[in-house]
Amino acid sequence: MKPHTYTTYSIGCGIAWAVVWLIIGTTRPEARSRVLLFFAGWWAGWTSATIARYVYPSPHRGCALPRVLHRRPR
């Protein structure tokens, strides 16, 4: 798998959240509700970013946007 891709980022986040849930579940079960709230916010952001990446893909390499020429003031 290539580094610096969205898939790599997503897998890394999944592993990090699994570690967080493992630590919270074994050491501080009373903190689960706060962590769940934070996780829900992160999940909502990740989901919306994933949808945005699908709906609005980045431009392909080599396809430069047209440059706007600005006129000099007279």
PDB file of N, CA, C and O in Angstrom:
ATOM      1  N   MET A   1       0.847  -1.179   0.000  1.00  0.00           N
ATOM      2  CA  MET A   1       0.000   0.000   0.000  1.00  0.00           C
ATOM      3  C   MET A   1       0.891   1.241   0.000  1.00  0.00           C
ATOM      4  O   MET A   1       1.885   1.309   0.723  1.00  0.00           O
ATOM      5  N   LYS A   2       0.518   2.215  -0.821  1.00  0.00           N
ATOM      6  CA  LYS A   2       1.321   3.423  -0.930  1.00  0.00           C
ATOM      7  C   LYS A   2       1.116   4.301   0.309  1.00  0.00           C
ATOM      8  O   LYS A   2       0.002   4.419   0.820  1.00  0.00           O
ATOM      9  N   PRO A   3       2.199   4.911   0.780  1.00  0.00           N
ATOM     10  CA  PRO A   3       2.036   5.842   1.910  1.00  0.00           C
ATOM     11  C   PRO A   3       1.369   7.130   1.436  1.00  0.00           C
ATOM     12  O   PRO A   3       1.341   7.420   0.240  1.00  0.00           O
ATOM     13  N   HIS A   4       0.848   7.879   2.358  1.00  0.00           N
ATOM     14  CA  HIS A   4       0.231   9.184   2.109  1.00  0.00           C
ATOM     15  C   HIS A   4      -1.018   9.087   1.237  1.00  0.00           C
ATOM     16  O   HIS A   4      -1.247   9.947   0.387  1.00  0.00           O
ATOM     17  N   THR A   5      -1.817   8.060   1.439  1.00  0.00           N
ATOM     18  CA  THR A   5      -3.098   7.969   0.747  1.00  0.00           C
ATOM     19  C   THR A   5      -4.214   8.032   1.787  1.00  0.00           C
ATOM     20  O   THR A   5      -3.980   7.832   2.979  1.00  0.00           O
ATOM     21  N   TYR A   6      -5.406   8.309   1.327  1.00  0.00           N
ATOM     22  CA  TYR A   6      -6.542   8.390   2.245  1.00  0.00           C
ATOM     23  C   TYR A   6      -6.857   7.025   2.854  1.00  0.00           C
ATOM     24  O   TYR A   6      -7.302   6.938   3.998  1.00  0.00           O
ATOM     25  N   THR A   7      -6.625   5.970   2.090  1.00  0.00           N
ATOM     26  CA  THR A   7      -6.848   4.622   2.608  1.00  0.00           C
ATOM     27  C   THR A   7      -5.879   4.314   3.745  1.00  0.00           C
ATOM     28  O   THR A   7      -6.275   3.756   4.768  1.00  0.00           O
ATOM     29  N   THR A   8      -4.610   4.679   3.567  1.00  0.00           N
ATOM     30  CA  THR A   8      -3.618   4.475   4.621  1.00  0.00           C
ATOM     31  C   THR A   8      -3.991   5.273   5.864  1.00  0.00           C
ATOM     32  O   THR A   8      -3.883   4.773   6.984  1.00  0.00           O
ATOM     33  N   TYR A   9      -4.431   6.515   5.666  1.00  0.00           N
ATOM     34  CA  TYR A   9      -4.870   7.349   6.784  1.00  0.00           C
ATOM     35  C   TYR A   9      -6.047   6.700   7.514  1.00  0.00           C
ATOM     36  O   TYR A   9      -6.078   6.674   8.745  1.00  0.00           O
ATOM     37  N   SER A  10      -7.001   6.183   6.768  1.00  0.00           N
ATOM     38  CA  SER A  10      -8.186   5.575   7.369  1.00  0.00           C
ATOM     39  C   SER A  10      -7.836   4.313   8.158  1.00  0.00           C
ATOM     40  O   SER A  10      -8.365   4.091   9.247  1.00  0.00           O
ATOM     41  N   ILE A  11      -6.954   3.497   7.613  1.00  0.00           N
ATOM     42  CA  ILE A  11      -6.526   2.290   8.334  1.00  0.00           C
ATOM     43  C   ILE A  11      -5.766   2.670   9.598  1.00  0.00           C
ATOM     44  O   ILE A  11      -5.965   2.061  10.649  1.00  0.00           O
ATOM     45  N   GLY A  12      -4.902   3.664   9.504  1.00  0.00           N
ATOM     46  CA  GLY A  12      -4.172   4.137  10.687  1.00  0.00           C
ATOM     47  C   GLY A  12      -5.102   4.668  11.760  1.00  0.00           C
ATOM     48  O   GLY A  12      -4.901   4.410  12.947  1.00  0.00           O
ATOM     49  N   CYS A  13      -6.120   5.410  11.347  1.00  0.00           N
ATOM     50  CA  CYS A  13      -7.097   5.915  12.319  1.00  0.00           C
ATOM     51  C   CYS A  13      -7.861   4.774  12.975  1.00  0.00           C
ATOM     52  O   CYS A  13      -8.115   4.801  14.179  1.00  0.00           O
ATOM     53  N   GLY A  14      -8.225   3.772  12.183  1.00  0.00           N
ATOM     54  CA  GLY A  14      -8.923   2.611  12.744  1.00  0.00           C
ATOM     55  C   GLY A  14      -8.081   1.886  13.780  1.00  0.00           C
ATOM     56  O   GLY A  14      -8.591   1.473  14.822  1.00  0.00           O
ATOM     57  N   ILE A  15      -6.804   1.731  13.500  1.00  0.00           N
ATOM     58  CA  ILE A  15      -5.902   1.078  14.462  1.00  0.00           C
ATOM     59  C   ILE A  15      -5.759   1.926  15.720  1.00  0.00           C
ATOM     60  O   ILE A  15      -5.794   1.407  16.836  1.00  0.00           O
ATOM     61  N   ALA A  16      -5.596   3.240  15.531  1.00  0.00           N
ATOM     62  CA  ALA A  16      -5.457   4.135  16.689  1.00  0.00           C
ATOM     63  C   ALA A  16      -6.716   4.108  17.563  1.00  0.00           C
ATOM     64  O   ALA A  16      -6.618   4.065  18.790  1.00  0.00           O
ATOM     65  N   TRP A  17      -7.898   4.135  16.934  1.00  0.00           N
ATOM     66  CA  TRP A  17      -9.134   4.086  17.718  1.00  0.00           C
ATOM     67  C   TRP A  17      -9.297   2.741  18.420  1.00  0.00           C
ATOM     68  O   TRP A  17      -9.823   2.685  19.532  1.00  0.00           O
ATOM     69  N   ALA A  18      -8.852   1.659  17.786  1.00  0.00           N
ATOM     70  CA  ALA A  18      -8.922   0.351  18.442  1.00  0.00           C
ATOM     71  C   ALA A  18      -8.052   0.330  19.694  1.00  0.00           C
ATOM     72  O   ALA A  18      -8.445  -0.230  20.718  1.00  0.00           O
ATOM     73  N   VAL A  19      -6.880   0.934  19.612  1.00  0.00           N
ATOM     74  CA  VAL A  19      -5.998   1.013  20.786  1.00  0.00           C
ATOM     75  C   VAL A  19      -6.625   1.866  21.871  1.00  0.00           C
ATOM     76  O   VAL A  19      -6.591   1.504  23.047  1.00  0.00           O
ATOM     77  N   VAL A  20      -7.202   3.006  21.482  1.00  0.00           N
ATOM     78  CA  VAL A  20      -7.853   3.878  22.470  1.00  0.00           C
ATOM     79  C   VAL A  20      -8.985   3.134  23.173  1.00  0.00           C
ATOM     80  O   VAL A  20      -9.085   3.182  24.399  1.00  0.00           O
ATOM     81  N   TRP A  21      -9.841   2.442  22.410  1.00  0.00           N
ATOM     82  CA  TRP A  21     -10.957   1.717  23.012  1.00  0.00           C
ATOM     83  C   TRP A  21     -10.473   0.573  23.893  1.00  0.00           C
ATOM     84  O   TRP A  21     -11.092   0.275  24.914  1.00  0.00           O
ATOM     85  N   LEU A  22      -9.378  -0.069  23.512  1.00  0.00           N
ATOM     86  CA  LEU A  22      -8.824  -1.136  24.335  1.00  0.00           C
ATOM     87  C   LEU A  22      -8.326  -0.590  25.669  1.00  0.00           C
ATOM     88  O   LEU A  22      -8.580  -1.181  26.719  1.00  0.00           O
ATOM     89  N   ILE A  23      -7.626   0.520  25.628  1.00  0.00           N
ATOM     90  CA  ILE A  23      -7.104   1.126  26.861  1.00  0.00           C
ATOM     91  C   ILE A  23      -8.246   1.637  27.738  1.00  0.00           C
ATOM     92  O   ILE A  23      -8.271   1.379  28.942  1.00  0.00           O
ATOM     93  N   ILE A  24      -9.188   2.359  27.136  1.00  0.00           N
ATOM     94  CA  ILE A  24     -10.317   2.900  27.912  1.00  0.00           C
ATOM     95  C   ILE A  24     -11.158   1.770  28.490  1.00  0.00           C
ATOM     96  O   ILE A  24     -11.591   1.843  29.640  1.00  0.00           O
ATOM     97  N   GLY A  25     -11.388   0.740  27.709  1.00  0.00           N
ATOM     98  CA  GLY A  25     -12.221  -0.369  28.188  1.00  0.00           C
ATOM     99  C   GLY A  25     -11.606  -1.138  29.338  1.00  0.00           C
ATOM    100  O   GLY A  25     -12.325  -1.658  30.192  1.00  0.00           O
ATOM    101  N   THR A  26     -10.282  -1.218  29.375  1.00  0.00           N
ATOM    102  CA  THR A  26      -9.643  -1.996  30.438  1.00  0.00           C
ATOM    103  C   THR A  26      -9.240  -1.165  31.645  1.00  0.00           C
ATOM    104  O   THR A  26      -9.171  -1.692  32.755  1.00  0.00           O
ATOM    105  N   THR A  27      -8.974   0.123  31.455  1.00  0.00           N
ATOM    106  CA  THR A  27      -8.484   0.918  32.582  1.00  0.00           C
ATOM    107  C   THR A  27      -9.501   1.896  33.154  1.00  0.00           C
ATOM    108  O   THR A  27      -9.527   2.117  34.365  1.00  0.00           O
ATOM    109  N   ARG A  28     -10.340   2.486  32.304  1.00  0.00           N
ATOM    110  CA  ARG A  28     -11.279   3.502  32.784  1.00  0.00           C
ATOM    111  C   ARG A  28     -12.647   3.327  32.155  1.00  0.00           C
ATOM    112  O   ARG A  28     -13.032   4.125  31.300  1.00  0.00           O
ATOM    113  N   PRO A  29     -13.385   2.314  32.549  1.00  0.00           N
ATOM    114  CA  PRO A  29     -14.703   2.088  31.945  1.00  0.00           C
ATOM    115  C   PRO A  29     -15.675   3.244  32.179  1.00  0.00           C
ATOM    116  O   PRO A  29     -16.610   3.419  31.397  1.00  0.00           O
ATOM    117  N   GLU A  30     -15.479   4.033  33.233  1.00  0.00           N
ATOM    118  CA  GLU A  30     -16.395   5.146  33.507  1.00  0.00           C
ATOM    119  C   GLU A  30     -16.230   6.282  32.489  1.00  0.00           C
ATOM    120  O   GLU A  30     -17.100   7.147  32.389  1.00  0.00           O
ATOM    121  N   ALA A  31     -15.134   6.289  31.739  1.00  0.00           N
ATOM    122  CA  ALA A  31     -14.877   7.349  30.757  1.00  0.00           C
ATOM    123  C   ALA A  31     -15.392   6.995  29.368  1.00  0.00           C
ATOM    124  O   ALA A  31     -15.176   7.756  28.426  1.00  0.00           O
ATOM    125  N   ARG A  32     -16.055   5.876  29.222  1.00  0.00           N
ATOM    126  CA  ARG A  32     -16.508   5.438  27.900  1.00  0.00           C
ATOM    127  C   ARG A  32     -17.459   6.418  27.240  1.00  0.00           C
ATOM    128  O   ARG A  32     -17.374   6.639  26.032  1.00  0.00           O
ATOM    129  N   SER A  33     -18.365   7.009  28.009  1.00  0.00           N
ATOM    130  CA  SER A  33     -19.363   7.898  27.398  1.00  0.00           C
ATOM    131  C   SER A  33     -18.702   9.151  26.816  1.00  0.00           C
ATOM    132  O   SER A  33     -19.102   9.618  25.749  1.00  0.00           O
ATOM    133  N   ARG A  34     -17.697   9.698  27.503  1.00  0.00           N
ATOM    134  CA  ARG A  34     -17.000  10.872  26.975  1.00  0.00           C
ATOM    135  C   ARG A  34     -16.211  10.521  25.715  1.00  0.00           C
ATOM    136  O   ARG A  34     -16.206  11.279  24.745  1.00  0.00           O
ATOM    137  N   VAL A  35     -15.553   9.379  25.738  1.00  0.00           N
ATOM    138  CA  VAL A  35     -14.782   8.959  24.570  1.00  0.00           C
ATOM    139  C   VAL A  35     -15.722   8.620  23.416  1.00  0.00           C
ATOM    140  O   VAL A  35     -15.407   8.890  22.257  1.00  0.00           O
ATOM    141  N   LEU A  36     -16.861   8.036  23.726  1.00  0.00           N
ATOM    142  CA  LEU A  36     -17.838   7.725  22.684  1.00  0.00           C
ATOM    143  C   LEU A  36     -18.339   8.998  22.009  1.00  0.00           C
ATOM    144  O   LEU A  36     -18.523   9.018  20.791  1.00  0.00           O
ATOM    145  N   LEU A  37     -18.561  10.051  22.776  1.00  0.00           N
ATOM    146  CA  LEU A  37     -18.995  11.326  22.217  1.00  0.00           C
ATOM    147  C   LEU A  37     -17.920  11.898  21.288  1.00  0.00           C
ATOM    148  O   LEU A  37     -18.226  12.367  20.192  1.00  0.00           O
ATOM    149  N   PHE A  38     -16.677  11.857  21.726  1.00  0.00           N
ATOM    150  CA  PHE A  38     -15.572  12.335  20.899  1.00  0.00           C
ATOM    151  C   PHE A  38     -15.436  11.484  19.638  1.00  0.00           C
ATOM    152  O   PHE A  38     -15.229  12.013  18.546  1.00  0.00           O
ATOM    153  N   PHE A  39     -15.552  10.177  19.792  1.00  0.00           N
ATOM    154  CA  PHE A  39     -15.468   9.266  18.653  1.00  0.00           C
ATOM    155  C   PHE A  39     -16.585   9.524  17.655  1.00  0.00           C
ATOM    156  O   PHE A  39     -16.352   9.490  16.447  1.00  0.00           O
ATOM    157  N   ALA A  40     -17.786   9.780  18.136  1.00  0.00           N
ATOM    158  CA  ALA A  40     -18.919  10.057  17.252  1.00  0.00           C
ATOM    159  C   ALA A  40     -18.668  11.321  16.426  1.00  0.00           C
ATOM    160  O   ALA A  40     -19.002  11.366  15.242  1.00  0.00           O
ATOM    161  N   GLY A  41     -18.085  12.341  17.046  1.00  0.00           N
ATOM    162  CA  GLY A  41     -17.744  13.562  16.316  1.00  0.00           C
ATOM    163  C   GLY A  41     -16.682  13.308  15.261  1.00  0.00           C
ATOM    164  O   GLY A  41     -16.779  13.801  14.137  1.00  0.00           O
ATOM    165  N   TRP A  42     -15.669  12.538  15.629  1.00  0.00           N
ATOM    166  CA  TRP A  42     -14.621  12.201  14.658  1.00  0.00           C
ATOM    167  C   TRP A  42     -15.218  11.385  13.505  1.00  0.00           C
ATOM    168  O   TRP A  42     -14.908  11.632  12.339  1.00  0.00           O
ATOM    169  N   TRP A  43     -16.058  10.431  13.832  1.00  0.00           N
ATOM    170  CA  TRP A  43     -16.670   9.573  12.806  1.00  0.00           C
ATOM    171  C   TRP A  43     -17.510  10.398  11.833  1.00  0.00           C
ATOM    172  O   TRP A  43     -17.478  10.159  10.626  1.00  0.00           O
ATOM    173  N   ALA A  44     -18.256  11.363  12.352  1.00  0.00           N
ATOM    174  CA  ALA A  44     -19.071  12.217  11.485  1.00  0.00           C
ATOM    175  C   ALA A  44     -18.181  13.025  10.537  1.00  0.00           C
ATOM    176  O   ALA A  44     -18.495  13.166   9.355  1.00  0.00           O
ATOM    177  N   GLY A  45     -17.082  13.549  11.053  1.00  0.00           N
ATOM    178  CA  GLY A  45     -16.149  14.296  10.210  1.00  0.00           C
ATOM    179  C   GLY A  45     -15.493  13.423   9.165  1.00  0.00           C
ATOM    180  O   GLY A  45     -15.367  13.821   8.008  1.00  0.00           O
ATOM    181  N   TRP A  46     -15.075  12.238   9.562  1.00  0.00           N
ATOM    182  CA  TRP A  46     -14.427  11.313   8.635  1.00  0.00           C
ATOM    183  C   TRP A  46     -15.410  10.899   7.531  1.00  0.00           C
ATOM    184  O   TRP A  46     -15.044  10.831   6.357  1.00  0.00           O
ATOM    185  N   THR A  47     -16.657  10.625   7.922  1.00  0.00           N
ATOM    186  CA  THR A  47     -17.665  10.221   6.942  1.00  0.00           C
ATOM    187  C   THR A  47     -17.938  11.337   5.943  1.00  0.00           C
ATOM    188  O   THR A  47     -18.020  11.088   4.740  1.00  0.00           O
ATOM    189  N   SER A  48     -18.079  12.562   6.429  1.00  0.00           N
ATOM    190  CA  SER A  48     -18.346  13.671   5.508  1.00  0.00           C
ATOM    191  C   SER A  48     -17.145  13.929   4.605  1.00  0.00           C
ATOM    192  O   SER A  48     -17.324  14.274   3.437  1.00  0.00           O
ATOM    193  N   ALA A  49     -15.936  13.773   5.114  1.00  0.00           N
ATOM    194  CA  ALA A  49     -14.748  13.944   4.276  1.00  0.00           C
ATOM    195  C   ALA A  49     -14.669  12.856   3.213  1.00  0.00           C
ATOM    196  O   ALA A  49     -14.270  13.123   2.079  1.00  0.00           O
ATOM    197  N   THR A  50     -15.044  11.638   3.569  1.00  0.00           N
ATOM    198  CA  THR A  50     -15.023  10.544   2.606  1.00  0.00           C
ATOM    199  C   THR A  50     -16.038  10.776   1.496  1.00  0.00           C
ATOM    200  O   THR A  50     -15.750  10.537   0.323  1.00  0.00           O
ATOM    201  N   ILE A  51     -17.214  11.238   1.863  1.00  0.00           N
ATOM    202  CA  ILE A  51     -18.242  11.546   0.863  1.00  0.00           C
ATOM    203  C   ILE A  51     -17.764  12.687  -0.039  1.00  0.00           C
ATOM    204  O   ILE A  51     -17.925  12.628  -1.258  1.00  0.00           O
ATOM    205  N   ALA A  52     -17.181  13.714   0.560  1.00  0.00           N
ATOM    206  CA  ALA A  52     -16.695  14.851  -0.223  1.00  0.00           C
ATOM    207  C   ALA A  52     -15.593  14.421  -1.193  1.00  0.00           C
ATOM    208  O   ALA A  52     -15.543  14.907  -2.323  1.00  0.00           O
ATOM    209  N   ARG A  53     -14.720  13.526  -0.768  1.00  0.00           N
ATOM    210  CA  ARG A  53     -13.654  13.052  -1.651  1.00  0.00           C
ATOM    211  C   ARG A  53     -14.237  12.246  -2.813  1.00  0.00           C
ATOM    212  O   ARG A  53     -13.670  12.240  -3.906  1.00  0.00           O
ATOM    213  N   TYR A  54     -15.337  11.582  -2.592  1.00  0.00           N
ATOM    214  CA  TYR A  54     -15.973  10.812  -3.662  1.00  0.00           C
ATOM    215  C   TYR A  54     -16.730  11.722  -4.631  1.00  0.00           C
ATOM    216  O   TYR A  54     -16.644  11.562  -5.848  1.00  0.00           O
ATOM    217  N   VAL A  55     -17.472  12.677  -4.071  1.00  0.00           N
ATOM    218  CA  VAL A  55     -18.308  13.547  -4.896  1.00  0.00           C
ATOM    219  C   VAL A  55     -17.461  14.585  -5.630  1.00  0.00           C
ATOM    220  O   VAL A  55     -17.720  14.882  -6.796  1.00  0.00           O
ATOM    221  N   TYR A  56     -16.456  15.135  -4.958  1.00  0.00           N
ATOM    222  CA  TYR A  56     -15.603  16.170  -5.538  1.00  0.00           C
ATOM    223  C   TYR A  56     -14.161  15.667  -5.587  1.00  0.00           C
ATOM    224  O   TYR A  56     -13.339  16.093  -4.776  1.00  0.00           O
ATOM    225  N   PRO A  57     -13.838  14.775  -6.514  1.00  0.00           N
ATOM    226  CA  PRO A  57     -12.464  14.263  -6.572  1.00  0.00           C
ATOM    227  C   PRO A  57     -11.482  15.361  -6.967  1.00  0.00           C
ATOM    228  O   PRO A  57     -11.847  16.324  -7.641  1.00  0.00           O
ATOM    229  N   SER A  58     -10.250  15.205  -6.545  1.00  0.00           N
ATOM    230  CA  SER A  58      -9.242  16.196  -6.885  1.00  0.00           C
ATOM    231  C   SER A  58      -8.956  16.144  -8.384  1.00  0.00           C
ATOM    232  O   SER A  58      -9.136  15.102  -9.014  1.00  0.00           O
ATOM    233  N   PRO A  59      -8.507  17.270  -8.962  1.00  0.00           N
ATOM    234  CA  PRO A  59      -8.221  17.272 -10.392  1.00  0.00           C
ATOM    235  C   PRO A  59      -7.058  16.332 -10.713  1.00  0.00           C
ATOM    236  O   PRO A  59      -6.172  16.116  -9.886  1.00  0.00           O
ATOM    237  N   HIS A  60      -7.076  15.788 -11.903  1.00  0.00           N
ATOM    238  CA  HIS A  60      -6.015  14.874 -12.321  1.00  0.00           C
ATOM    239  C   HIS A  60      -4.724  15.646 -12.550  1.00  0.00           C
ATOM    240  O   HIS A  60      -4.744  16.825 -12.903  1.00  0.00           O
ATOM    241  N   ARG A  61      -3.622  14.976 -12.347  1.00  0.00           N
ATOM    242  CA  ARG A  61      -2.331  15.617 -12.610  1.00  0.00           C
ATOM    243  C   ARG A  61      -2.212  15.903 -14.099  1.00  0.00           C
ATOM    244  O   ARG A  61      -2.644  15.114 -14.940  1.00  0.00           O
ATOM    245  N   GLY A  62      -1.624  17.035 -14.398  1.00  0.00           N
ATOM    246  CA  GLY A  62      -1.451  17.404 -15.791  1.00  0.00           C
ATOM    247  C   GLY A  62      -2.575  18.267 -16.328  1.00  0.00           C
ATOM    248  O   GLY A  62      -2.434  18.872 -17.390  1.00  0.00           O
ATOM    249  N   CYS A  63      -3.673  18.333 -15.624  1.00  0.00           N
ATOM    250  CA  CYS A  63      -4.793  19.173 -16.046  1.00  0.00           C
ATOM    251  C   CYS A  63      -4.744  20.461 -15.238  1.00  0.00           C
ATOM    252  O   CYS A  63      -5.360  20.569 -14.177  1.00  0.00           O
ATOM    253  N   ALA A  64      -4.024  21.405 -15.739  1.00  0.00           N
ATOM    254  CA  ALA A  64      -3.891  22.666 -15.018  1.00  0.00           C
ATOM    255  C   ALA A  64      -5.140  23.510 -15.223  1.00  0.00           C
ATOM    256  O   ALA A  64      -5.743  23.510 -16.296  1.00  0.00           O
ATOM    257  N   LEU A  65      -5.507  24.214 -14.193  1.00  0.00           N
ATOM    258  CA  LEU A  65      -6.637  25.128 -14.303  1.00  0.00           C
ATOM    259  C   LEU A  65      -6.204  26.328 -15.135  1.00  0.00           C
ATOM    260  O   LEU A  65      -5.037  26.717 -15.083  1.00  0.00           O
ATOM    261  N   PRO A  66      -7.104  26.917 -15.891  1.00  0.00           N
ATOM    262  CA  PRO A  66      -6.711  28.078 -16.699  1.00  0.00           C
ATOM    263  C   PRO A  66      -6.299  29.237 -15.808  1.00  0.00           C
ATOM    264  O   PRO A  66      -6.920  29.508 -14.780  1.00  0.00           O
ATOM    265  N   ARG A  67      -5.256  29.903 -16.221  1.00  0.00           N
ATOM    266  CA  ARG A  67      -4.777  31.053 -15.446  1.00  0.00           C
ATOM    267  C   ARG A  67      -5.559  32.290 -15.857  1.00  0.00           C
ATOM    268  O   ARG A  67      -5.875  32.491 -17.029  1.00  0.00           O
ATOM    269  N   VAL A  68      -5.853  33.084 -14.895  1.00  0.00           N
ATOM    270  CA  VAL A  68      -6.572  34.322 -15.159  1.00  0.00           C
ATOM    271  C   VAL A  68      -5.531  35.433 -15.291  1.00  0.00           C
ATOM    272  O   VAL A  68      -4.721  35.655 -14.392  1.00  0.00           O
ATOM    273  N   LEU A  69      -5.570  36.105 -16.401  1.00  0.00           N
ATOM    274  CA  LEU A  69      -4.634  37.198 -16.615  1.00  0.00           C
ATOM    275  C   LEU A  69      -5.242  38.479 -16.057  1.00  0.00           C
ATOM    276  O   LEU A  69      -6.358  38.864 -16.408  1.00  0.00           O
ATOM    277  N   HIS A  70      -4.504  39.108 -15.207  1.00  0.00           N
ATOM    278  CA  HIS A  70      -4.974  40.360 -14.621  1.00  0.00           C
ATOM    279  C   HIS A  70      -4.428  41.523 -15.441  1.00  0.00           C
ATOM    280  O   HIS A  70      -3.253  41.549 -15.808  1.00  0.00           O
ATOM    281  N   ARG A  71      -5.298  42.475 -15.718  1.00  0.00           N
ATOM    282  CA  ARG A  71      -4.875  43.664 -16.449  1.00  0.00           C
ATOM    283  C   ARG A  71      -4.185  44.632 -15.505  1.00  0.00           C
ATOM    284  O   ARG A  71      -4.559  44.780 -14.342  1.00  0.00           O
ATOM    285  N   ARG A  72      -3.189  45.269 -16.031  1.00  0.00           N
ATOM    286  CA  ARG A  72      -2.513  46.293 -15.244  1.00  0.00           C
ATOM    287  C   ARG A  72      -3.365  47.553 -15.225  1.00  0.00           C
ATOM    288  O   ARG A  72      -3.971  47.913 -16.235  1.00  0.00           O
ATOM    289  N   PRO A  73      -3.411  48.216 -14.091  1.00  0.00           N
ATOM    290  CA  PRO A  73      -4.186  49.472 -14.039  1.00  0.00           C
ATOM    291  C   PRO A  73      -3.532  50.529 -14.923  1.00  0.00           C
ATOM    292  O   PRO A  73      -2.306  50.626 -14.976  1.00  0.00           O
ATOM    293  N   ARG A  74      -4.346  51.318 -15.614  1.00  0.00           N
ATOM    294  CA  ARG A  74      -3.834  52.364 -16.506  1.00  0.00           C
ATOM    295  C   ARG A  74      -3.607  53.640 -15.797  1.00  0.00           C
ATOM    296  O   ARG A  74      -3.177  54.618 -16.409  1.00  0.00           O
TER     297      ARG A  74
END
